[in-house]
Amino acid sequence: MLQIRCKNNDVIKSFPEGTSLLEVYQAFAEELKMEFPVVAAKVNNAPQGLKFRLYQNRDVEFFDAREGVGHRAYVRSLCFVLYKATCDLFPGSKLFIEHPLARGYYCNFKKKNAEALTEEDVQQICQRMQEIIDQDMPFHRFEATTEEAIRVFRERGFSDKVKLLETSGQIYSDYYMLDDVVDYYYGPLVPSAGYLKAWGLEKYQDGLLLRVPDKENALKLAEKIDQPKTYAMFAEKVRWDIIMRHSNAGDVNKAILKGHASELIQVSEALQEKKIVQIAEEIDARFHAEVNPIRLVLITGPSSSGKTTFCKRLSIQLLACGLRPISFSTDDYFVNRVDTPLLPDGSYDFDNIKALDCELLEDHLSKLMAGERVEVPEYNFVTGKREYNGKRLKLQNDSVLIIEGIHALNPILTEHIPASMKFRIFVSALTNISLDDHNWIPTQDNRLLRRIIRDYNKGAFTAQETISHWKNVCDAEEKWILPFQENADVMFNSALNIEFAVLRTHAEIILTSVPKNCPEYSEAHRLLKFIHYFIPISDKEIPPTSIMREFVGGSVFKY
């Protein structure tokens, strides 16, 4: 008999060898009284599907569809049902599940005859999806040699999956079947389609929006938010992927194996520099406009998006335009620590906008743009107090003021400054690559890898500590940064197609240091699994001005 400890209630029970996780959950269900249906689990802190069978003593933990391993298993399964429905209704069509958007997932759907997607098409797909769910079709997982898996996908014309598996270096690979449809996913699915209670599908822009459960209530849909500017940024990324012929990991790996890594790096960096030049030239044109000239550039973005390096590179391009950028940090306008708002656990909430003295900051900005000289504070992070040390700023006729901070696009910060005087920029790593047509890489994973590497290299935090803090970081972004991204005049994508190949070289050894007996191992395990799909390359050809240097080291900029 096996001894299985359920971490949800810290109770141990005995089970026969070969018991499935679903059977284990059923034995614990009555005493657990989970608020929402369980869809996935962790075994010794590693994610598994509920069909997984146990043959040794293990710790298990069960999850619903709200967040983490449960949410990912739910969304993958829903994507498979969508794919099955499109295959049944539109043979020969192509479905691309591209990226998170509008609190759902944007999908590009191409009918075989190249006809436009109609509302009637969407209704038919929805009806077929519901039929699959009502029939409770089971998901079947198969483990085969990678050669066999490649044969399965090659016979069906899945070149994206063939390239991914050919370059993965894995001896064995999993694939899934839903009735007669085959697909590949790099994480577990729910046992059967009947588990998918909350979902929606609708036309969005020129594709589909697959809607998923809310992070607070797994039985209702997340509220949709329209994101036309974010969509446009992703669409631009997809266009460049098509031009470069590097839409997924297999494409990048094949290029690396052919010796084209240097070219990939150079073109990716050139595209980013081209975008920064365009932004600088737009600022310059609006600075010299006869009507409503701008004087203030506001830059924000989530953690590890590369805001600091972007700001420095933009400043260089503004200098090249003949402007004199002057920047200072919103961090110097923190209220004294004793006045900082608190989180529910009693710790300081430095991400709260009330942690800033917005009134003083806006007063100083207004005076600077009126041509006055202002003594600005410097925040002493040791004493937790603002200090005035004689630092004075004054804008000249050719000066533009640059403010970088997490609240820069929040209207509260500059509500009394005319909108015509402001130019707003949102920077984020909108991941430029996917594993294959149905396996996207979330932008949060891109940024988390960057942050893990930077924190480790600086000696600030271990990978375990960074992963532990990450949920609080993302929660703060959801509250204080992301709601204002559509306010931006322009968005800048700081991700690079070659990025994961470079990050793997740095992240692999750091992630393997996370102990298996801690909760953070689950994330470390997942991140390791997906970066192993990329062939590693050295960062030696990454230029010293690259945004990536902010995270892997070797930047010419001072931070």
ZINOR-V778278 format. One record per run of one state. SS is the DSSP state (a for helix, b for strand, c for the rest). FROM is the first residue (numbers start at 1). TO is the last residue. If there is no record, write none. Layout:
ss:from:to
SS:FROM:TO
SS:FROM:TO
This chain:
ss:from:to
c:1:1
b:2:6
c:7:10
b:11:15
c:16:18
b:19:20
a:21:32
c:33:39
b:40:43
c:44:45
b:46:48
c:49:52
b:53:54
c:55:57
b:58:63
c:64:67
a:68:89
c:90:93
b:94:101
c:102:103
b:104:110
c:111:118
a:119:134
c:135:137
b:138:145
a:146:155
c:156:158
a:159:166
c:167:171
b:172:178
c:179:180
b:181:183
c:184:191
b:192:192
a:193:195
c:196:199
b:200:204
c:205:206
b:207:211
c:212:212
b:213:213
c:214:220
b:221:221
c:222:227
a:228:244
c:245:247
b:248:248
a:249:257
c:258:260
a:261:287
c:288:295
b:296:300
c:301:306
a:307:320
c:321:323
b:324:329
a:330:333
b:334:334
c:335:336
a:337:339
c:340:341
b:342:342
c:343:347
b:348:348
c:349:352
a:353:355
b:356:356
c:357:357
a:358:369
c:370:373
b:374:375
c:376:377
b:378:380
c:381:384
b:385:387
c:388:391
b:392:393
c:394:398
b:399:404
c:405:410
a:411:414
c:415:418
a:419:421
b:422:428
c:429:433
b:434:434
c:435:435
b:436:436
c:437:438
b:439:439
c:440:442
a:443:458
c:459:462
a:463:480
c:481:481
a:482:487
c:488:489
b:490:493
c:494:498
a:499:511
c:512:520
a:521:531
c:532:548
a:549:552
c:553:559
